[in-house]
């Protein structure tokens, strides 16, 4: 008889997160409307708390808005969220974000983030990929003390600008490295 180790159980549970989250995405489900409503509320909060991001949005070719990213970990961690890609103010696609990591960690957190695609090339590359992972080409602009965000200088050097905000929980630090974005049906 085989025994199930904690590591095997944890990895299996992390692998099931995207599958379980997709259960609410059946044909005719209001998944797209729910995501769009959350995206609208997230953008309203972002623009209210950090008015400087309106200029960033106006300069961008498109924005991927992830209203709620939930991460948890105890040695092995993972995270999941769903959002929408907006181009010209309209939703053009829906995406999921999934992450898994191993290391010294304990706790859970939730946060919102927006990826601003500052060039048409960056947006096109994202849309053409079957699964895109945030990496070194992402410049982070976030403030955990509600200070004014200054994005003008970063937009000239980075094709993608990530704004992370609305953090809550008992796990410190938020980064998008290692997060894989995949197109989903709402």
N, C-alpha and C positions, 0 to 999 in steps of 0.2 A: 504494500500500500504506500502510495507516495504522500509525502507531507507538503503542504503549501507553505512556503516561506513568506515572511513579511515582505521581502523585496518583490517576490513574484506577485503577491496580492496587491501591493502598492502600484506596481507598474501596470497591472491589469486594470486597476481602478482608474488610473490616469488615462489609459488608452480608451476607456469607455466614456469619458466625459464628453467628447465631441459627438459620439453616437447618441448618448442620452439627450444632449442638448438639441439634437436635430429631430427628435421625436415630435416636436411641436411644429414641424415644417411641412405638413402634408398638403396635398393639393386642396385648394380652397380655404386653407387656414388663414387667419388674419395676421400671420407672422410679419409680412411686409409692412402692414399698417402699424403694428406695434413697434417695429424697429424704427420706422420713420418718425413716429411720435417721440420716441426716446432720443433720436438724433436731433430733432427740433429743440427739445428741452435742453439737451446737452449744449448745443450751440448757443442758445439763449443764455445759459449759465456762463459759458466761456466768455461771450461778448460782454456780459454784465460785469463779471469779476475782473476781466482783463480787456478793457476796451481797445488796447493796442492791437489785439489779434484781429480786429475788423480789417485793418490795413493788410495784414498778412493774408487773410481770406480773399480780399479784393485782388491781390497780386498773384494768387495761386491759380494754377491750371485746373486743380481739383482738390478735394479734401476727403480723406477717409475718416469718418467719425465713428469711434467706438465708445458708446455711451457708458458701458459698464464692463470692466475687465475684472474678473475675480481670480485671485491667486492664493494658493495655500501651500504650505510645505512644512515638513518635518524631516529634514535630511533630503528626502526626495520631494520635489514640488511640481506644481503644474498650475495652469491657468487657462481660462476660456472666456470669450466674449463674442458678441455679434454686433455688427454695425453696417453702415451704408457708405458707398462712395458717391459723393456729390460732385457734379460738374455743372457749372453754370447755375447753381442753386437747386438743381433737380437730382434726384436719386437715379443713378444709372445701373448700379449693381449692389448686391448685398454680399457681405464678407463675414467670415468667422476668423477669430484669432485664437491660436492655441499655442501653449508654451509648456515645456517640461524642462526641469533642471535638477541637478544633483549638487549638493554642497552643504555647507554649514548654514542652515536656515531653520527657522521655526516661526510659525504664525500664519496669519492670513491678512489680506488687504483687498480693497476694491478701489478702483480709480477709473477715470475717463481719460481718453487720449484722442488727439486729432493729428493725423498726418497731413501736412500741407505739401502738395506736390508743386514745387515752384517752377518747374519747367515742363513743357509738353512732352519732352523725351522721358523724363522720370515717370510721368503719369502713364504714357504709352507702354513703357517697360513693365510697370506694375500690372496694367490691365492685360498684357499679353502673356504674363507668366501664369502657369498652372497653380503655383503655390509660391508666394513671395515671402522671403524672410528679411526682417529688418536687420541692417548691418552697419558697416562703417560709413555709408553714405547718408546716414540720418544724423542731423544736427538737433540736439535737444535744447528746448527753451522751456523751462518750467521754474516755478517759484513756489516754495512751500510756506512762504511767509506773506503771500498776497502782495508782493512788491510789484512795481510796474514791469511788464515784460518789454524788452527791447528786441524786436525781431528784425529791424532794418538791416543790421550788419550781417546777421546770419543768412539772410535770404540771398545775399550776393555770393556766398561761398558754399552753400549747400543746396543740392537739388531737392531734398526732402527735409522739412522741418517738423519735428514732433513736439507737441505741447501736451504735457501730462499734468492733470489737475484733479481736484476733488478727491484726494487720497483719504481713505479712512481704513482703520484697522491697526493691528499690532505687529505688522511686518514692515521693516524700514527699507526704503529704496525702491524705486521703480525704474526699470529700463525695458526697452523694447527689443534688445538684442536677443535673438533666439526665438522670437515670436514669429510664427508662420501664419500668414494671411491666405485664406482660400475662399474662392467664390462659392456662394451657397444660393440655393433657391429659398425664398422666404416662405 
